[in-house]
């Protein structure tokens, strides 16, 4: 039976019809597939599947009359063909190939292209999701680093422990203190020398 399906991914909301696992974009094609499905049911009920000769005659009759034009009917022909290939009673070289008209061939190639496109879209979506996850992780790491650097800066500014600049200032103060002490001692030594020279 055909089920109506709304294709939500299409902006135009084109109506599609499903028959025997195939999706058709037109009601006419879906009706044709439905007719073929009913014919297959009828023929299957009247055919002895255990008689290869009967299947062979049925297969050739269907090919001659070009009864099937949709994928639904072609699947049935392919099933019969496979049955005949497997069976020993009918030589394989007598089994005719299934002709495919240009319209069906075009539809099948479009279907293959759509399948390829879906696969490409699926791969691109996976890659996008992977990169999105990496991007989010990198943002989290960067934010954490900024917070750590800001915390270190705050600690440095508010800390009572001497920093490198404080050490430099303290060393300069110490050296200047030593210099003054040395100058004053030098002055004392010179004064004492002067006093000794005077005696």
N, CA, C and O atoms as a DFTB+ gen file, in Angstrom:
796 C
 N C O
     1  1       0.837      -1.194       0.000
     2  2       0.000       0.000       0.000
     3  2       0.874       1.246       0.000
     4  3       1.983       1.233       0.534
     5  1       0.375       2.321      -0.598
     6  2       1.135       3.567      -0.656
     7  2       0.857       4.381       0.581
     8  3      -0.283       4.482       1.035
     9  1       1.891       4.950       1.113
    10  2       1.751       5.845       2.256
    11  2       2.188       7.227       1.841
    12  3       3.212       7.392       1.178
    13  1       1.418       8.216       2.228
    14  2       1.816       9.593       1.939
    15  2       2.835      10.007       2.988
    16  3       2.661       9.758       4.181
    17  1       3.905      10.647       2.516
    18  2       4.953      11.080       3.417
    19  2       5.277      12.521       3.084
    20  3       5.464      12.855       1.914
    21  1       5.346      13.371       4.076
    22  2       5.758      14.750       3.841
    23  2       7.251      14.832       4.012
    24  3       7.791      14.415       5.037
    25  1       7.917      15.364       3.024
    26  2       9.361      15.512       3.087
    27  2       9.663      16.844       3.751
    28  3       9.627      17.887       3.098
    29  1       9.966      16.818       5.065
    30  2      10.173      18.057       5.822
    31  2      11.480      18.737       5.484
    32  3      11.622      19.940       5.704
    33  1      12.454      17.984       4.947
    34  2      13.730      18.613       4.641
    35  2      13.626      19.541       3.438
    36  3      14.454      20.437       3.275
    37  1      12.622      19.337       2.596
    38  2      12.440      20.186       1.421
    39  2      11.607      21.396       1.810
    40  3      10.558      21.249       2.437
    41  1      12.057      22.581       1.449
    42  2      11.352      23.802       1.849
    43  2       9.974      23.903       1.208
    44  3       9.065      24.523       1.759
    45  1       9.829      23.285       0.032
    46  2       8.543      23.370      -0.656
    47  2       7.538      22.362      -0.114
    48  3       6.383      22.349      -0.540
    49  1       7.965      21.516       0.822
    50  2       7.119      20.456       1.372
    51  2       6.461      19.641       0.262
    52  3       5.248      19.431       0.276
    53  1       7.273      19.177      -0.713
    54  2       6.752      18.343      -1.796
    55  2       6.226      17.049      -1.213
    56  3       6.842      16.454      -0.328
    57  1       5.080      16.618      -1.716
    58  2       4.474      15.393      -1.222
    59  2       5.128      14.211      -1.925
    60  3       5.327      14.235      -3.139
    61  1       5.460      13.178      -1.157
    62  2       6.039      11.971      -1.736
    63  2       5.155      10.785      -1.387
    64  3       4.369      10.832      -0.440
    65  1       5.299       9.713      -2.174
    66  2       4.466       8.515      -2.002
    67  2       5.378       7.300      -1.915
    68  3       6.291       7.147      -2.727
    69  1       5.138       6.444      -0.944
    70  2       5.961       5.256      -0.754
    71  2       5.170       4.019      -1.142
    72  3       4.050       3.805      -0.677
    73  1       5.775       3.203      -2.008
    74  2       5.170       1.936      -2.422
    75  2       6.259       0.877      -2.363
    76  3       7.300       1.018      -3.004
    77  1       6.024      -0.181      -1.599
    78  2       6.937      -1.335      -1.496
    79  2       8.369      -0.914      -1.190
    80  3       9.315      -1.480      -1.738
    81  1       8.529       0.074      -0.321
    82  2       9.866       0.505       0.084
    83  2      10.529       1.507      -0.836
    84  3      11.677       1.887      -0.603
    85  1       9.836       1.947      -1.877
    86  2      10.366       2.968      -2.791
    87  2       9.567       4.249      -2.619
    88  3       8.352       4.213      -2.424
    89  1      10.251       5.371      -2.693
    90  2       9.589       6.664      -2.584
    91  2       9.462       7.272      -3.972
    92  3      10.433       7.330      -4.726
    93  1       8.251       7.726      -4.306
    94  2       7.982       8.348      -5.604
    95  2       7.553       9.790      -5.373
    96  3       6.843      10.096      -4.415
    97  1       7.995      10.669      -6.266
    98  2       7.666      12.087      -6.110
    99  2       6.363      12.458      -6.801
   100  3       5.820      13.537      -6.566
   101  1       5.853      11.560      -7.661
   102  2       4.573      11.862      -8.313
   103  2       3.564      10.768      -7.997
   104  3       3.917       9.601      -7.829
   105  1       2.312      11.170      -7.921
   106  2       1.216      10.229      -7.631
   107  2       1.084       9.217      -8.765
   108  3       0.776       8.051      -8.521
   109  1       1.315       9.658     -10.007
   110  2       1.190       8.775     -11.169
   111  2       2.201       7.629     -11.083
   112  3       1.847       6.470     -11.303
   113  1       3.458       7.951     -10.763
   114  2       4.500       6.921     -10.654
   115  2       4.181       5.964      -9.508
   116  3       4.402       4.759      -9.621
   117  1       3.666       6.499      -8.414
   118  2       3.296       5.657      -7.264
   119  2       2.138       4.736      -7.639
   120  3       2.129       3.565      -7.261
   121  1       1.148       5.266      -8.390
   122  2       0.013       4.439      -8.828
   123  2       0.482       3.317      -9.751
   124  3       0.011       2.184      -9.656
   125  1       1.414       3.645     -10.645
   126  2       1.976       2.645     -11.556
   127  2       2.673       1.536     -10.760
   128  3       2.505       0.352     -11.050
   129  1       3.460       1.939      -9.752
   130  2       4.162       0.963      -8.908
   131  2       3.159       0.099      -8.136
   132  3       3.364      -1.103      -7.965
   133  1       2.079       0.722      -7.677
   134  2       1.043      -0.006      -6.938
   135  2       0.367      -1.043      -7.847
   136  3       0.082      -2.162      -7.419
   137  1       0.115      -0.656      -9.104
   138  2      -0.477      -1.598     -10.070
   139  2       0.457      -2.784     -10.305
   140  3       0.021      -3.934     -10.352
   141  1       1.741      -2.485     -10.451
   142  2       2.718      -3.550     -10.662
   143  2       2.777      -4.482      -9.451
   144  3       2.890      -5.698      -9.600
   145  1       2.698      -3.896      -8.244
   146  2       2.727      -4.698      -7.029
   147  2       1.514      -5.642      -6.977
   148  3       1.643      -6.809      -6.607
   149  1       0.344      -5.128      -7.350
   150  2      -0.863      -5.969      -7.382
   151  2      -0.733      -7.075      -8.430
   152  3      -1.156      -8.206      -8.195
   153  1      -0.145      -6.747      -9.589
   154  2       0.064      -7.750     -10.644
   155  2       1.033      -8.832     -10.156
   156  3       0.848     -10.015     -10.440
   157  1       2.056      -8.418      -9.428
   158  2       3.036      -9.379      -8.894
   159  2       2.342     -10.334      -7.916
   160  3       2.567     -11.544      -7.954
   161  1       1.506      -9.781      -7.050
   162  2       0.767     -10.622      -6.088
   163  2      -0.110     -11.644      -6.828
   164  3      -0.162     -12.820      -6.468
   165  1      -0.793     -11.161      -7.867
   166  2      -1.692     -12.035      -8.620
   167  2      -0.908     -13.146      -9.316
   168  3      -1.258     -14.322      -9.219
   169  1       0.157     -12.758     -10.017
   170  2       0.962     -13.723     -10.764
   171  2       1.608     -14.722      -9.804
   172  3       1.659     -15.917     -10.095
   173  1       2.099     -14.239      -8.665
   174  2       2.745     -15.121      -7.688
   175  2       1.766     -16.152      -7.142
   176  3       2.134     -17.299      -6.892
   177  1       0.514     -15.733      -6.961
   178  2      -0.483     -16.674      -6.427
   179  2      -0.849     -17.753      -7.453
   180  3      -1.281     -18.841      -7.073
   181  1      -0.681     -17.461      -8.751
   182  2      -1.059     -18.406      -9.808
   183  2       0.134     -19.220     -10.326
   184  3      -0.039     -20.105     -11.163
   185  1       1.347     -18.921      -9.829
   186  2       2.545     -19.561     -10.357
   187  2       3.099     -20.574      -9.367
   188  3       3.129     -20.328      -8.161
   189  1       3.534     -21.712      -9.886
   190  2       4.195     -22.723      -9.060
   191  2       5.685     -22.384      -9.008
   192  3       6.404     -22.561      -9.992
   193  1       6.132     -21.905      -7.877
   194  2       7.521     -21.444      -7.720
   195  2       8.516     -22.605      -7.752
   196  3       9.726     -22.385      -7.814
   197  1       8.017     -23.822      -7.710
   198  2       8.914     -24.977      -7.720
   199  2       9.149     -25.506      -9.133
   200  3       9.938     -26.431      -9.330
   201  1       8.460     -24.915     -10.120
   202  2       8.594     -25.381     -11.499
   203  2       9.416     -24.366     -12.304
   204  3       8.884     -23.342     -12.732
   205  1      10.710     -24.644     -12.513
   206  2      11.584     -23.695     -13.217
   207  2      11.112     -23.386     -14.636
   208  3      11.276     -22.259     -15.104
   209  1      10.541     -24.348     -15.315
   210  2      10.085     -24.119     -16.693
   211  2       8.934     -23.111     -16.714
   212  3       8.863     -22.252     -17.592
   213  1       8.041     -23.229     -15.738
   214  2       6.915     -22.283     -15.645
   215  2       7.442     -20.872     -15.327
   216  3       6.970     -19.882     -15.888
   217  1       8.410     -20.802     -14.432
   218  2       9.024     -19.502     -14.088
   219  2       9.724     -18.919     -15.312
   220  3       9.631     -17.716     -15.558
   221  1      10.416     -19.745     -16.076
   222  2      11.121     -19.299     -17.279
   223  2      10.133     -18.714     -18.295
   224  3      10.390     -17.652     -18.862
   225  1       9.007     -19.399     -18.530
   226  2       7.985     -18.914     -19.467
   227  2       7.391     -17.599     -18.960
   228  3       7.214     -16.650     -19.724
   229  1       7.089     -17.557     -17.675
   230  2       6.536     -16.337     -17.069
   231  2       7.513     -15.167     -17.226
   232  3       7.119     -14.070     -17.619
   233  1       8.776     -15.410     -16.917
   234  2       9.828     -14.392     -17.007
   235  2       9.918     -13.824     -18.423
   236  3       9.932     -12.607     -18.606
   237  1       9.981     -14.716     -19.433
   238  2      10.087     -14.268     -20.825
   239  2       8.834     -13.519     -21.281
   240  3       8.932     -12.536     -22.016
   241  1       7.657     -13.980     -20.848
   242  2       6.402     -13.303     -21.204
   243  2       6.392     -11.876     -20.656
   244  3       5.997     -10.934     -21.343
   245  1       6.830     -11.739     -19.417
   246  2       6.871     -10.403     -18.811
   247  2       7.852      -9.499     -19.535
   248  3       7.582      -8.313     -19.723
   249  1       8.983     -10.048     -19.940
   250  2       9.961      -9.242     -20.683
   251  2       9.405      -8.835     -22.048
   252  3       9.559      -7.689     -22.470
   253  1       8.753      -9.785     -22.738
   254  2       8.204      -9.500     -24.073
   255  2       7.118      -8.427     -24.013
   256  3       7.063      -7.543     -24.869
   257  1       6.267      -8.508     -23.013
   258  2       5.145      -7.566     -22.916
   259  2       5.535      -6.258     -22.219
   260  3       4.735      -5.326     -22.133
   261  1       6.784      -6.205     -21.721
   262  2       7.269      -5.009     -21.005
   263  2       6.270      -4.583     -19.933
   264  3       5.856      -3.425     -19.874
   265  1       5.890      -5.543     -19.083
   266  2       4.879      -5.282     -18.062
   267  2       5.381      -4.370     -16.946
   268  3       4.600      -3.612     -16.371
   269  1       6.663      -4.434     -16.636
   270  2       7.170      -3.698     -15.477
   271  2       8.109      -2.571     -15.900
   272  3       9.033      -2.755     -16.692
   273  1       7.827      -1.398     -15.336
   274  2       8.642      -0.226     -15.666
   275  2       9.175       0.476     -14.417
   276  3      10.074       1.312     -14.507
   277  1       8.621       0.136     -13.254
   278  2       9.046       0.798     -12.009
   279  2      10.009      -0.132     -11.263
   280  3      10.094      -1.319     -11.577
   281  1      10.727       0.401     -10.286
   282  2      11.655      -0.439      -9.501
   283  2      10.952      -1.612      -8.813
   284  3      11.565      -2.657      -8.594
   285  1       9.675      -1.445      -8.472
   286  2       8.928      -2.518      -7.812
   287  2       8.844      -3.732      -8.734
   288  3       9.141      -4.850      -8.314
   289  1       8.445      -3.522      -9.980
   290  2       8.341      -4.609     -10.947
   291  2       9.694      -5.159     -11.336
   292  3       9.856      -6.370     -11.494
   293  1      10.674      -4.273     -11.493
   294  2      12.016      -4.723     -11.864
   295  2      12.638      -5.585     -10.778
   296  3      13.382      -6.521     -11.073
   297  1      12.334      -5.269      -9.509
   298  2      12.815      -6.117      -8.410
   299  2      12.261      -7.531      -8.554
   300  3      12.971      -8.512      -8.333
   301  1      10.989      -7.621      -8.925
   302  2      10.363      -8.938      -9.092
   303  2      11.004      -9.695     -10.256
   304  3      11.270     -10.892     -10.150
   305  1      11.252      -8.994     -11.368
   306  2      11.930      -9.620     -12.506
   307  2      13.326     -10.104     -12.110
   308  3      13.755     -11.187     -12.508
   309  1      14.017      -9.297     -11.331
   310  2      15.370      -9.658     -10.882
   311  2      15.317     -10.898      -9.991
   312  3      16.190     -11.763     -10.063
   313  1      14.300     -10.972      -9.164
   314  2      14.115     -12.129      -8.284
   315  2      13.906     -13.404      -9.125
   316  3      14.493     -14.449      -8.845
   317  1      13.058     -13.292     -10.157
   318  2      12.824     -14.431     -11.046
   319  2      14.111     -14.811     -11.779
   320  3      14.437     -15.990     -11.911
   321  1      14.830     -13.802     -12.250
   322  2      16.079     -14.028     -12.972
   323  2      17.091     -14.770     -12.083
   324  3      17.737     -15.718     -12.529
   325  1      17.220     -14.335     -10.839
   326  2      18.144     -14.984      -9.903
   327  2      17.740     -16.440      -9.672
   328  3      18.583     -17.335      -9.619
   329  1      16.438     -16.651      -9.535
   330  2      15.930     -18.018      -9.354
   331  2      16.335     -18.900     -10.544
   332  3      16.769     -20.038     -10.364
   333  1      16.188     -18.365     -11.749
   334  2      16.539     -19.121     -12.961
   335  2      18.038     -19.363     -13.049
   336  3      18.460     -20.441     -13.469
   337  1      18.854     -18.386     -12.664
   338  2      20.309     -18.559     -12.682
   339  2      20.744     -19.675     -11.738
   340  3      21.628     -20.469     -12.060
   341  1      20.116     -19.721     -10.582
   342  2      20.488     -20.723      -9.571
   343  2      20.045     -22.119      -9.992
   344  3      20.715     -23.110      -9.701
   345  1      18.900     -22.186     -10.685
   346  2      18.335     -23.484     -11.058
   347  2      19.130     -24.124     -12.186
   348  3      19.569     -23.450     -13.118
   349  1      19.307     -25.442     -12.085
   350  2      20.115     -26.185     -13.060
   351  2      19.357     -26.527     -14.346
   352  3      19.984     -26.786     -15.373
   353  1      18.031     -26.532     -14.310
   354  2      17.239     -26.989     -15.459
   355  2      17.294     -26.022     -16.646
   356  3      17.188     -26.444     -17.798
   357  1      17.458     -24.729     -16.364
   358  2      17.489     -23.722     -17.440
   359  2      18.944     -23.266     -17.603
   360  3      19.537     -22.768     -16.646
   361  1      19.533     -23.427     -18.805
   362  2      20.911     -22.949     -19.017
   363  2      20.982     -21.419     -18.872
   364  3      20.100     -20.693     -19.330
   365  1      22.026     -20.971     -18.240
   366  2      22.181     -19.532     -17.973
   367  2      22.203     -18.688     -19.243
   368  3      21.702     -17.563     -19.246
   369  1      22.777     -19.216     -20.320
   370  2      22.844     -18.427     -21.562
   371  2      21.473     -18.202     -22.194
   372  3      21.326     -17.331     -23.052
   373  1      20.472     -18.972     -21.784
   374  2      19.111     -18.784     -22.309
   375  2      18.327     -17.718     -21.527
   376  3      17.269     -17.268     -21.966
   377  1      18.848     -17.333     -20.394
   378  2      18.151     -16.347     -19.547
   379  2      18.469     -14.952     -20.078
   380  3      19.622     -14.522     -20.091
   381  1      17.429     -14.265     -20.511
   382  2      17.609     -12.924     -21.096
   383  2      17.856     -11.867     -20.018
   384  3      17.354     -11.982     -18.900
   385  1      18.635     -10.838     -20.364
   386  2      18.833      -9.730     -19.415
   387  2      17.568      -8.875     -19.326
   388  3      16.734      -8.880     -20.231
   389  1      17.448      -8.165     -18.252
   390  2      16.281      -7.296     -18.041
   391  2      16.566      -5.946     -18.699
   392  3      17.513      -5.261     -18.316
   393  1      15.756      -5.560     -19.684
   394  2      15.990      -4.245     -20.317
   395  2      15.518      -3.120     -19.391
   396  3      14.511      -3.237     -18.692
   397  1      16.276      -2.041     -19.415
   398  2      15.915      -0.873     -18.595
   399  2      15.755       0.311     -19.529
   400  3      16.678       0.664     -20.262
   401  1      14.565       0.931     -19.500
   402  2      14.333       2.076     -20.386
   403  2      15.090       3.307     -19.873
   404  3      15.514       3.347     -18.718
   405  1      15.251       4.299     -20.734
   406  2      16.061       5.474     -20.389
   407  2      15.476       6.243     -19.207
   408  3      16.217       6.799     -18.396
   409  1      14.146       6.274     -19.112
   410  2      13.499       6.999     -18.006
   411  2      13.854       6.357     -16.663
   412  3      14.172       7.051     -15.698
   413  1      13.796       5.031     -16.614
   414  2      14.129       4.312     -15.386
   415  2      15.622       4.436     -15.082
   416  3      16.022       4.607     -13.930
   417  1      16.439       4.346     -16.140
   418  2      17.882       4.485     -15.942
   419  2      18.210       5.851     -15.350
   420  3      19.049       5.971     -14.458
   421  1      17.536       6.876     -15.861
   422  2      17.732       8.231     -15.341
   423  2      17.306       8.303     -13.875
   424  3      17.980       8.920     -13.051
   425  1      16.170       7.660     -13.562
   426  2      15.679       7.659     -12.188
   427  2      16.656       6.936     -11.262
   428  3      16.908       7.383     -10.143
   429  1      17.208       5.808     -11.743
   430  2      18.164       5.057     -10.931
   431  2      19.447       5.845     -10.714
   432  3      20.011       5.828      -9.620
   433  1      19.918       6.546     -11.770
   434  2      21.135       7.341     -11.603
   435  2      20.882       8.521     -10.674
   436  3      21.752       8.891      -9.885
   437  1      19.678       9.120     -10.767
   438  2      19.318      10.191      -9.833
   439  2      19.295       9.662      -8.409
   440  3      19.739      10.332      -7.476
   441  1      18.772       8.449      -8.253
   442  2      18.712       7.827      -6.933
   443  2      20.114       7.589      -6.387
   444  3      20.377       7.808      -5.204
   445  1      21.024       7.129      -7.276
   446  2      22.406       6.910      -6.843
   447  2      23.061       8.228      -6.441
   448  3      23.769       8.297      -5.437
   449  1      22.820       9.274      -7.236
   450  2      23.390      10.587      -6.921
   451  2      22.853      11.108      -5.591
   452  3      23.594      11.679      -4.791
   453  1      21.542      10.901      -5.363
   454  2      20.956      11.335      -4.087
   455  2      21.572      10.558      -2.925
   456  3      21.841      11.132      -1.869
   457  1      21.795       9.260      -3.114
   458  2      22.414       8.447      -2.067
   459  2      23.824       8.934      -1.795
   460  3      24.240       9.036      -0.641
   461  1      24.575       9.240      -2.876
   462  2      25.934       9.772      -2.718
   463  2      25.901      11.102      -1.974
   464  3      26.692      11.338      -1.061
   465  1      24.965      11.972      -2.381
   466  2      24.847      13.282      -1.745
   467  2      24.507      13.134      -0.270
   468  3      25.050      13.849       0.572
   469  1      23.596      12.193       0.044
   470  2      23.248      11.966       1.457
   471  2      24.466      11.505       2.244
   472  3      24.685      11.934       3.377
   473  1      25.261      10.621       1.629
   474  2      26.482      10.142       2.288
   475  2      27.458      11.284       2.529
   476  3      28.058      11.383       3.599
   477  1      27.613      12.144       1.530
   478  2      28.511      13.296       1.665
   479  2      28.013      14.226       2.765
   480  3      28.795      14.699       3.590
   481  1      26.712      14.485       2.772
   482  2      26.130      15.357       3.800
   483  2      26.347      14.753       5.185
   484  3      26.689      15.457       6.135
   485  1      26.142      13.421       5.287
   486  2      26.334      12.737       6.578
   487  2      27.784      12.891       7.047
   488  3      28.032      13.177       8.218
   489  1      28.746      12.700       6.124
   490  2      30.162      12.837       6.487
   491  2      30.497      14.261       6.903
   492  3      31.200      14.484       7.889
   493  1      29.985      15.224       6.138
   494  2      30.241      16.630       6.474
   495  2      29.629      16.992       7.824
   496  3      30.217      17.750       8.596
   497  1      28.448      16.447       8.105
   498  2      27.801      16.719       9.397
   499  2      28.648      16.146      10.534
   500  3      28.834      16.787      11.568
   501  1      29.162      14.919      10.324
   502  2      30.023      14.322      11.361
   503  2      31.272      15.172      11.591
   504  3      31.664      15.418      12.732
   505  1      31.903      15.626      10.478
   506  2      33.103      16.458      10.605
   507  2      32.780      17.762      11.313
   508  3      33.531      18.216      12.177
   509  1      31.643      18.368      10.935
   510  2      31.253      19.619      11.576
   511  2      31.069      19.421      13.075
   512  3      31.530      20.234      13.876
   513  1      30.391      18.331      13.454
   514  2      30.169      18.060      14.874
   515  2      31.483      17.833      15.605
   516  3      31.660      18.280      16.738
   517  1      32.421      17.123      14.935
   518  2      33.732      16.875      15.548
   519  2      34.471      18.192      15.774
   520  3      35.007      18.433      16.856
   521  1      34.495      19.054      14.733
   522  2      35.182      20.335      14.865
   523  2      34.475      21.244      15.873
   524  3      35.122      22.008      16.590
   525  1      33.164      21.154      15.921
   526  2      32.400      21.954      16.879
   527  2      32.789      21.543      18.299
   528  3      32.992      22.403      19.157
   529  1      32.894      20.241      18.554
   530  2      33.304      19.754      19.878
   531  2      34.702      20.246      20.224
   532  3      34.951      20.704      21.340
   533  1      35.628      20.148      19.243
   534  2      37.001      20.618      19.486
   535  2      37.012      22.114      19.763
   536  3      37.731      22.580      20.647
   537  1      36.219      22.867      19.009
   538  2      36.155      24.318      19.178
   539  2      35.663      24.673      20.576
   540  3      36.224      25.548      21.237
   541  1      34.603      23.983      21.026
   542  2      34.057      24.249      22.361
   543  2      35.099      23.931      23.429
   544  3      35.258      24.683      24.391
   545  1      35.820      22.795      23.254
   546  2      36.865      22.432      24.225
   547  2      37.967      23.485      24.259
   548  3      38.456      23.847      25.329
   549  1      38.360      23.981      23.068
   550  2      39.408      25.008      23.012
   551  2      38.953      26.300      23.692
   552  3      39.744      26.955      24.371
   553  1      37.684      26.668      23.512
   554  2      37.167      27.870      24.171
   555  2      37.227      27.688      25.680
   556  3      37.630      28.601      26.400
   557  1      36.827      26.512      26.166
   558  2      36.854      26.252      27.612
   559  2      38.280      26.343      28.142
   560  3      38.515      26.943      29.191
   561  1      39.246      25.744      27.414
   562  2      40.645      25.799      27.839
   563  2      41.142      27.243      27.849
   564  3      41.813      27.661      28.792
   565  1      40.817      28.008      26.803
   566  2      41.259      29.406      26.733
   567  2      40.661      30.237      27.860
   568  3      41.359      31.046      28.472
   569  1      39.387      30.046      28.136
   570  2      38.751      30.790      29.236
   571  2      39.422      30.433      30.564
   572  3      39.677      31.306      31.394
   573  1      39.705      29.135      30.757
   574  2      40.372      28.701      31.994
   575  2      41.751      29.350      32.118
   576  3      42.130      29.788      33.204
   577  1      42.505      29.416      31.016
   578  2      43.831      30.045      31.043
   579  2      43.745      31.540      31.360
   580  3      44.547      32.069      32.129
   581  1      42.764      32.209      30.757
   582  2      42.583      33.649      31.037
   583  2      42.268      33.854      32.516
   584  3      42.799      34.768      33.147
   585  1      41.402      33.000      33.066
   586  2      41.050      33.114      34.494
   587  2      42.286      32.886      35.357
   588  3      42.496      33.610      36.330
   589  1      43.110      31.892      35.020
   590  2      44.327      31.605      35.793
   591  2      45.291      32.786      35.741
   592  3      45.857      33.183      36.760
   593  1      45.474      33.351      34.531
   594  2      46.390      34.496      34.385
   595  2      45.872      35.695      35.177
   596  3      46.647      36.381      35.844
   597  1      44.566      35.949      35.106
   598  2      43.989      37.067      35.864
   599  2      44.165      36.841      37.365
   600  3      44.488      37.772      38.102
   601  1      43.954      35.605      37.812
   602  2      44.121      35.296      39.240
   603  2      45.565      35.511      39.669
   604  3      45.818      36.034      40.754
   605  1      46.520      35.108      38.822
   606  2      47.941      35.319      39.148
   607  2      48.275      36.802      39.233
   608  3      49.026      37.233      40.108
   609  1      47.706      37.578      38.312
   610  2      47.965      39.026      38.339
   611  2      47.406      39.646      39.617
   612  3      48.062      40.483      40.237
   613  1      46.208      39.246      40.013
   614  2      45.601      39.768      41.244
   615  2      46.450      39.382      42.450
   616  3      46.687      40.204      43.335
   617  1      46.907      38.131      42.485
   618  2      47.749      37.672      43.597
   619  2      49.040      38.469      43.654
   620  3      49.491      38.847      44.735
   621  1      49.637      38.726      42.500
   622  2      50.896      39.491      42.457
   623  2      50.706      40.910      42.970
   624  3      51.563      41.440      43.678
   625  1      49.588      41.522      42.614
   626  2      49.356      42.916      43.012
   627  2      48.999      43.030      44.497
   628  3      49.383      43.997      45.156
   629  1      48.288      42.076      45.005
   630  2      47.819      42.178      46.394
   631  2      48.725      41.471      47.381
   632  3      48.504      41.563      48.588
   633  1      49.728      40.776      46.908
   634  2      50.589      39.989      47.791
   635  2      51.558      40.886      48.551
   636  3      52.034      41.887      48.016
   637  1      51.856      40.515      49.833
   638  2      52.826      41.267      50.639
   639  2      54.226      40.721      50.440
   640  3      55.190      41.336      50.894
   641  1      54.364      39.607      49.789
   642  2      55.681      39.031      49.513
   643  2      56.398      39.903      48.481
   644  3      55.772      40.450      47.573
   645  1      57.715      40.024      48.633
   646  2      58.463      40.870      47.700
   647  2      58.484      40.260      46.305
   648  3      58.574      39.046      46.122
   649  1      58.398      41.147      45.348
   650  2      58.472      40.720      43.958
   651  2      59.865      41.014      43.449
   652  3      60.707      41.501      44.203
   653  1      60.121      40.735      42.210
   654  2      61.442      40.992      41.621
   655  2      61.759      42.481      41.678
   656  3      62.891      42.870      41.966
   657  1      60.771      43.299      41.405
   658  2      60.984      44.757      41.436
   659  2      61.311      45.193      42.862
   660  3      62.188      46.027      43.084
   661  1      60.584      44.609      43.834
   662  2      60.875      44.937      45.237
   663  2      62.295      44.525      45.597
   664  3      62.997      45.268      46.283
   665  1      62.729      43.348      45.144
   666  2      64.090      42.913      45.427
   667  2      65.102      43.888      44.844
   668  3      66.090      44.227      45.495
   669  1      64.861      44.333      43.632
   670  2      65.774      45.276      42.991
   671  2      65.860      46.567      43.800
   672  3      66.957      47.074      44.032
   673  1      64.750      47.091      44.220
   674  2      64.738      48.330      45.026
   675  2      65.467      48.115      46.346
   676  3      66.240      48.968      46.781
   677  1      65.220      46.972      46.980
   678  2      65.874      46.702      48.273
   679  2      67.386      46.588      48.098
   680  3      68.152      47.079      48.928
   681  1      67.822      45.922      46.987
   682  2      69.258      45.804      46.735
   683  2      69.889      47.176      46.481
   684  3      70.988      47.466      46.954
   685  1      69.168      48.016      45.722
   686  2      69.700      49.367      45.471
   687  2      69.801      50.149      46.780
   688  3      70.774      50.862      47.023
   689  1      68.769      49.997      47.621
   690  2      68.813      50.678      48.925
   691  2      69.993      50.169      49.766
   692  3      70.674      50.954      50.426
   693  1      70.227      48.866      49.738
   694  2      71.324      48.271      50.502
   695  2      72.670      48.794      49.994
   696  3      73.536      49.187      50.775
   697  1      72.827      48.789      48.626
   698  2      74.085      49.271      48.058
   699  2      74.305      50.743      48.377
   700  3      75.420      51.156      48.695
   701  1      73.250      51.524      48.291
   702  2      73.427      52.950      48.614
   703  2      73.761      53.111      50.095
   704  3      74.547      53.985      50.463
   705  1      73.161      52.262      50.955
   706  2      73.495      52.297      52.396
   707  2      74.948      51.914      52.611
   708  3      75.636      52.548      53.411
   709  1      75.431      50.894      51.918
   710  2      76.832      50.488      52.039
   711  2      77.759      51.591      51.540
   712  3      78.814      51.861      52.116
   713  1      77.328      52.213      50.454
   714  2      78.158      53.275      49.881
   715  2      78.311      54.430      50.864
   716  3      79.400      54.970      51.054
   717  1      77.182      54.795      51.488
   718  2      77.233      55.877      52.486
   719  2      78.105      55.475      53.674
   720  3      78.890      56.272      54.189
   721  1      77.948      54.216      54.095
   722  2      78.750      53.725      55.237
   723  2      80.237      53.737      54.893
   724  3      81.078      54.122      55.705
   725  1      80.544      53.296      53.643
   726  2      81.942      53.296      53.213
   727  2      82.494      54.718      53.136
   728  3      83.633      54.986      53.518
   729  1      81.656      55.618      52.631
   730  2      82.103      57.024      52.524
   731  2      82.381      57.599      53.900
   732  3      83.378      58.287      54.118
   733  1      81.459      57.295      54.842
   734  2      81.658      57.851      56.197
   735  2      82.880      57.210      56.850
   736  3      83.610      57.905      57.556
   737  1      83.135      55.928      56.650
   738  2      84.320      55.278      57.214
   739  2      85.593      55.829      56.575
   740  3      86.605      56.034      57.246
   741  1      85.521      56.063      55.272
   742  2      86.665      56.642      54.580
   743  2      87.013      58.007      55.145
   744  3      88.172      58.372      55.346
   745  1      85.937      58.733      55.386
   746  2      86.152      60.079      55.951
   747  2      86.790      59.981      57.338
   748  3      87.677      60.770      57.664
   749  1      86.359      59.043      58.142
   750  2      86.906      58.859      59.488
   751  2      88.370      58.437      59.391
   752  3      89.224      58.939      60.122
   753  1      88.647      57.498      58.467
   754  2      90.020      57.021      58.304
   755  2      90.918      58.179      57.860
   756  3      92.032      58.303      58.370
   757  1      90.487      59.008      56.955
   758  2      91.282      60.154      56.478
   759  2      91.519      61.139      57.619
   760  3      92.603      61.705      57.763
   761  1      90.504      61.321      58.405
   762  2      90.629      62.253      59.537
   763  2      91.660      61.747      60.539
   764  3      92.463      62.518      61.065
   765  1      91.627      60.426      60.796
   766  2      92.579      59.834      61.736
   767  2      93.990      59.891      61.151
   768  3      94.962      60.125      61.870
   769  1      94.090      59.675      59.835
   770  2      95.395      59.756      59.190
   771  2      95.948      61.193      59.302
   772  3      97.135      61.403      59.555
   773  1      95.076      62.139      59.110
   774  2      95.481      63.545      59.203
   775  2      95.959      63.855      60.622
   776  3      96.944      64.563      60.829
   777  1      95.236      63.307      61.579
   778  2      95.621      63.546      62.988
   779  2      96.975      62.890      63.280
   780  3      97.800      63.457      63.996
   781  1      97.193      61.735      62.745
   782  2      98.471      61.043      62.973
   783  2      99.607      61.783      62.262
   784  3     100.727      61.822      62.772
   785  1      99.347      62.342      61.150
   786  2     100.383      63.051      60.409
   787  2     100.747      64.336      61.110
   788  3     101.881      64.801      60.995
   789  1      99.839      64.903      61.814
   790  2     100.098      66.146      62.500
   791  2     100.981      65.926      63.720
   792  3     101.678      66.856      64.125
   793  1     100.985      64.849      64.270
   794  2     101.797      64.588      65.472
   795  2     103.176      64.378      65.144
   796  3     103.994      64.146      66.034
